[in-house]
């Protein structure tokens, strides 16, 4: 189980972000841009970042197991942070398959077939200030955004789908799925999150 090092001070804000399919380990372009857009709005606050550790594959036969592994890692990290740094305000985020990772730890109800949820205890929700997801495949497969399927996190969530994005809508513009920075939606999410901290 990942945990915060005993010697590390607790940050004011901790961003936990799950990258999209085939992004290299780390935050991915969307996650890094989100953090870079958020930091200037949180002047005077310490901001730490955790990149969810999971395969982030694009192989259709491995999507469910990949997202489920990410959910297990994210859930463990968030719960550890809540227990060890009770004053830290957390921000959860994900892009594409990473958005499904965040769905698996925050949504109520049954996930799509093959996905294994890793729900967090209800008391963890008070440590989460905001949730931001982009290109969320569950918006299309479940026909409901995270804001509608998460009683504990929905009101503090921004779930963004670019016009025409085939991953989160019935659109057919594959370039829309990689255009969240250019569309201004990453900045929009950072503004939403900053307003909740």
Buried (B, 14 or more C-beta within 10 A) or exposed (E): EEEBEEEEEBBBBBBBBBBBBEBEEEBBBBBBBBBEBBBEEBEEEEBBBBBBBBBBBBEEEEBBBBBBBBBBBBBBBBBBBBEBBEEBBBBBBBBBBBBBBBBBBBBEEEBBEEBEBBBBEEEBBEBBBBBBBBBBBBBBBBEBBBBBBBEBBBEBBBBBBBEBBBBBBEBEEEEBBBBBBEBEBBBBBBBBBBEBB
